[in-house]
């Protein structure tokens, strides 16, 4: 059993390393990322807003590094919700924290969103004078999974073949952040209802 578990673990680590090398090549990183942070928000028209950050690296998901951000600056129950303002708040709070935790500097940030989200991320990183590589990942045409589009500053929007392992891995990362955000948004909403 121990030998089988070790073989399985070694195979997973090898696969993970290969995917991280492909991500480095895809997003023009100097080396495979050791720490990838993925961001998403969850709310119902601005109510019970939660920002979520998940972390992945060479060992897979690092759940002890996951963080939740209760959105503080979002007016409640205004019949909408400013997703850009939420992202701005989450990134500002995250990067402020980075000052006291420089060892948690991400090698790559992935943000669930499109052009507007990319502009917000770029503004916040410039404000902090940080040059952290980031990419925005949106659902693409008809919001179909498998047609995700990737946007980076001063780059053309592109997509990948949905059958590529690196595309599937990026979808898994995005879905993990999405599910983490939704799960905690529902907890917050349920607690408020009770």
FENBEL-V807938 format. One record per pair of residues at least 24 apart in sequence whose ideal C-beta (glycine too) atoms are under 8 Angstrom apart, sorted by the first residue. I is the first residue (numbers start at 1). J is the second residue. If there is no record, write none. Layout:
BEGIN
i->{I I}
j->{J J}
END
This chain:
BEGIN
i->{12 13 13 16 16 16 17 18 19 19 19 20 20 22 22 23 23 23 23 26 26 27 27 27 27 28 29 29 29 31 32 33 33 33 33 34 34 35 35 35 35 35 35 36 36 36 36 36 36 37 37 37 37 37 38 38 38 38 38 38 38 38 39 39 39 39 39 39 39 39 40 40 40 40 40 40 40 41 41 41 41 41 41 41 42 42 42 42 42 43 43 43 43 43 44 44 44 45 45 45 45 45 46 46 46 46 46 46 46 46 46 47 47 47 47 48 48 48 48 49 49 49 49 50 50 50 50 51 51 51 51 51 52 52 52 52 53 53 53 54 54 54 54 55 56 56 61 65 66 67 68 68 69 69 70 83 83 83 84 84 84 87 87 87 87 87 88 88 88 91 91 91 91 92 92 95 95 95 95 98 98 105 106 107 107 108 108 108 108 109 109 109 110 110 110 110 110 110 110 110 111 111 111 112 112 112 112 112 112 113 113 114 114 114 115 118 118 118 122 137 137 145 146 148}
j->{60 58 59 58 59 60 58 165 165 166 169 57 58 165 166 108 166 169 170 160 166 108 133 135 152 133 107 108 133 107 58 57 106 107 108 58 107 62 104 105 106 107 108 106 107 108 109 110 173 94 106 108 109 110 109 110 111 112 173 174 176 177 87 90 91 109 110 111 112 177 111 112 174 177 178 180 181 71 83 86 87 90 112 181 178 181 182 184 185 71 74 81 86 185 81 185 189 77 78 79 80 81 74 75 76 77 78 79 80 81 82 76 77 81 189 185 188 189 192 74 81 86 185 181 184 185 188 86 87 89 90 181 177 180 181 184 90 94 177 173 176 177 180 106 173 176 176 104 180 94 180 184 93 94 188 113 116 117 116 117 120 111 113 117 120 121 120 123 124 120 121 124 125 124 127 124 125 128 130 128 130 132 132 132 133 132 133 134 135 133 134 135 134 135 136 137 170 173 174 177 135 136 137 136 137 138 174 177 178 137 138 138 149 151 151 151 152 153 153 170 174 171 171 174}
END
